[in-house]
Amino acid sequence: MGIFSRLKKSKNKDIILEAAKKSRTSTSDKYKKGMKNSRDSFAKKFLNLATKHRKIDEEYFQELEDLLITSDVGVEYTLNLIPKIKSTVKRKNITDPKKVNEIIFEYLFDKYLNGKKDSTDLKLIDGEINVILVIGVNGVGKTTSIGKLAKRLIDEGKKVSFAAADTFRAGAVAQLQIWADRNNCEITIPNKEGQDPASVVFEAIDKSQKSNPDVLIIDTAGRLQNKENLMNELKKLNKIVEKKLGKPAIESLLVLDATTGQNGVKQAEAFNEVTTLTGIILTKMDSSSKGGIILNIKESFQIPVKFIGLGESIDDFEVFDLEKYLYGLTEDLINEQDK
């Protein structure tokens, strides 16, 4: 079964399951709606390429290579991919460019589809305080993602607390306070601007040991200008967590803006050097993301995408599901194949 048929079958199955649950909005529909701009800026380029070329020749493959690289798939990944596509096209004697798109996506997502499936579950332990460090540079939607993650955990029956350890960014504490109020979460805030983040975390754990939340989410600063300082700060935070609770943070989640492309990959590389990341929160997929960033992250770091932001609403925050992501990204190509 080809990838497009597989995705279509999965989509139909999801619709049936969601209808049985009487869900107002299925997760598949959220992905479809939230990824419209990504679909327009990524998948439709393949339709345009196939329409432009009447035959499959070197000019076609050169434009395909350029398309993949500019879509944030990555140069090395693309250069390894093109020969495989050429070989399959030749072996199957395919002459129509419109018939190549499914082959392209089969190879594009091969490591995701046929490799070991990444776990998107948070490693939470019942009956204990689970600390989640959330990391990311300014402007990627870090604090908003914390608020949405907290809402999701609360809906699952978890009690959540916040620690405002991003003490240097103007407005960061106030923004997290808004989310704490909205979610009715306990929050520990610094006593003054620029306070040592470690002292905030220390106090937050003291509070948590009395109020006993299931999850303590720590908002950390994301200053990459000096990686040594950042490394020391994150090590200090983890040291306090381990000393107070007898174990390190159970998750370290990096928030990445999907629209930043290669810059997002560089951020992942930099943060992965200073701390052990356990997962990615990919934000702003409802904007004009090029769609290839998850491939680049997978190839470079083997860090799973655990959550995806699909809009501005508090509920537009979903566990990452590869098949729903792919359907949201390639629906136009699938519909074109069915014509």
N, C-alpha and C positions, 0 to 999 in steps of 0.2 A: 504494500500500500504506500503510495506516494505521500509526501509530507502534507500537501494541500488537502488530500482526501482524509488523511488522519486528523488534521486540524478541524475540518468541517464536521467529521463524525464526533469529535470531542466537544465541539461547540453545541451540536444538537443534543448530545447527552446532558450537557450542563444546563441547557434551557429546560429540559424535562425535569431534572433534579431540582432546579430552583423553583419551577412552577409547583412542584410537589410540596416544597417548603412554604409556598405562598409568599415568597420574598418580593418586596416591592420592586427592587432593582437587582437583577442578577449580577454576579461579579463579572460575567462575560460581557454584559451590556456596559458595565462600568469601564472595563478595559476598552471596549469598542469606542465609547464616547470619549473617554479620557485620552485615547491615543489617536484621535482623528488628525490632529496637526502633525504628529509623528508619522502617521500613515501618508499624509499628503507630501511630507518633505523627504520621505524615504522610499516607500514601496512604489509610489507613483512614478518615481524616476526610472524604475525598471520597466514599467509599462511604456513610458515614453521612449526608452532605449529600444525596446522591441518593436515599437511602431515605426521608429525612425529608420531602422535597418531592414532591408528586404532579404539579406542573406547574412550568414554567420561567417565573418572573415576577420582578419587581423585588426581592421579598424573597429569592428564591433568589440573585440576583446580588449582593445586599448581603452575604449570608452567605458567598458565595464570595470576595468581596473581603476580608472580615475573615479568612477562613481563610488566604488567600494571604499577607496581611501578617503575621499571627501565626506563619506558617511560615517566616519569615525571607527570603521572596522579595524583599522591599523594597517600599516604598510607591510609588515612581515606576514601577518595573517593573510592579507590579500595576495601577496606574491606566492604564497604556498597554495592558495586556493585556485588561482587561474589555471595552472597546468592540469589540475584534477578535473575542472569543468571542461577544458579543451579535450581531454582524453575521453571523457564520457560522451561528449557531443559527437566525437569522431566514431567511437565504438558503436553508438546507437544510431549513427547516420542521421542525426537531426539537422535539418536545414532551415527550419522556421525559428527565428529568434524568440517568438512568443512561447515556444515549447521549452525554452532554456530556463525560464524563471524558476520553475519548480526545482530543477537541478541545482541552480544557484543557492536556493534557500536550504535544500537538503545538505549541501556541503557547508554553507555558512554556519548552520546551527548543529552540525554533526556532533561536536563535542558535548553539547548540551543534551541532544536527543539520545545519543547512543553511549555516552559516557556514564559514569556513576552519578546518579541523581543527587544534586545538592540538597541538603536539608535546610528548609526555611524555618524550622521550629526554633524558638528561643529555648535555651537550655535551662528552663526554670525548674527549681526544686521546691516541691510542696513543703510547707511548714518552716521555710527559712526565708530570710531577707535576701532577695536576689538583686544584686547591683548591676545596673546597665550603664556603661559609659557611652555617651553619645558625642561624637567628634565630627568636626567639619569646619571649613572656613566660613567667614562672614558672607551672608547673602545666598547660601545654598538652601535655606529653609530648615536649618537645624532645629531651632526652637519650636517652629510650627510642627515639625515631624515628631518632636517629643510630645507635644500636646495631643497629636493625633494617635500616636502609639499608646499613650496613657488611656485615651478614650477606648481604644480597641481592647486593651487589657482589662479595663474596668467593665466593659460589656461582657467579658469572659468570666467575670466574677472575682477579679483580682483587686486588691487594695494597693493603691499606688501613691508614692511620695516623690517629691522633687528636691534636688539640691542645685541651687543656682551658683555653680562654680565657674561660670564665665563672668568673672568679676571685672574684666577690663573693657569690655565692649559697652559703649553707651547704649542704654535701653535694653540690654539683654535681660537683666534681672526683672525689669518692669514687664517685659514681654512674657517671660516665663510665669510671672505672677498672674497675668491675665489667664493663661492656660490653666494654672492651678485653681483659680477661682471658677473657671468654666467647668472643670472636671471635679471640683470639690476635693482637691488633693492637698495634703499637708505639704508645705514648702519651707525650706531653710534658705534664707537669703543673707548676703554679707551685711555687716554692720556699717561698712563704708566702701566707697568706690576704690577699686584696686586692692581690696583685701586679699590676702593669701588664699587661693582656692582650696588648699589643703585644710585650712581651718574651717571653711564652710562645710566641707565633706565630713570632717571630724564631728562637727555639731550635728549634721544631718543624720549620721549613723547613731549618735547618742539619742536623738529624738526617735529614730526608727526602732531602736531597741526597747523603747517604751510604748510606742504606738503600734509596732509590729506590722508594718505593711508587707505585702508579698513581694513588691518590687520597689526599689529605690532607683530612680532615673537621675543620673548626674549630667547636667549640661556643662560641657567643658569648653575652654577657650580654643580657638582654632588658628592661632598665630603661627604661620609658617616662615616668617621672616628669619627666625632663629630656631632651627630645629633642635639644637642642643638644649635651649631653655625649655622648649616644648617637651622634649623627651624627659628631662628632669622633672618637669611638672607632672606629667602623666605617671611616671614611675613613683613619684611621691604620693599621688592620689591612690594608686594601686596598693602601695605599701600601707597606707592608712586603712584602706578597706580590708586588706588581709589581716592586719594587726587587730582590728576591732571585731571582725566577723569570722576570722579564722580561715578565710578563703579570698582569692582575688575576685575582681568583677567577673561575673559569669558571662557577660557579653560586652564587646567593644564594637559599637556600630558606627560606621562612617557614613555620613550624609553627603551625597554627591548630586549636584545639579546636572540632569541629563543633557541640558542644552549646552554645557560647557565643552563637550567633546574631549579632545585631547588634553585640555587643561584639567579635566576631571580625572583622567588617567594619571596625570602627573601628581595630582593631589593624593590619589590612592597610593601611589608609589612612595611619596614623602611620608605620609602617615603610617604606612606599613613598615617603614624603617624605624619609627620611634615607638610603636606599640603593636601588639599582636591583635590585628583586626579579626573579628569573627563573622562580620557580615556587612552588607551595604544596604543603605536606604536610598533608593533612587527617586529623586524628586523632579517635579515639573515635566513629567511626561506629557501633560496636556499642552505644553508649549511646543515649539517647533524643534523637538529633539530629532537628531538624525538617525537614531535607532540602533546604531552599531556599537554603542559604548559598552553594553553588557558583554559583547564578544571580546572586546579588547581587555576588559577587566578579567574575564575568565581565563584568557590566554596568558595574561601577564602575572596574575597574582593568585589564582585559584580561590578567590574570596567569593562566597555566594551572595547574590542579591537576595535579601530576605523580605524587604518591603518595597512597595512602589507607590509614589504619590501620583494620583490621576486627576487632580483638580483642587479647587480651593476649599470645598466643603470639608468639614471635620470628618465625614464618612468616606471621603475620596482617598482612602488610604488602605491598600490591600496587601495581603501576603502575596509575594511574587509567585506567579504561576506561569511557567514557561509556555504552555500551550495557549493559554488565554492571551499572553503577551504576543505570541506569534500570530494568533488569529487577528488580534487588534492591529497588528502591523501589516498583515498581508491580505486582509479581506478583499481588497480590490483585485489583487492578483488571482485569488481563488475564484472570485466572481467572473473574471475575465476567462479563466480556464473553462468554466461551466457553459460559456456561450457557444 
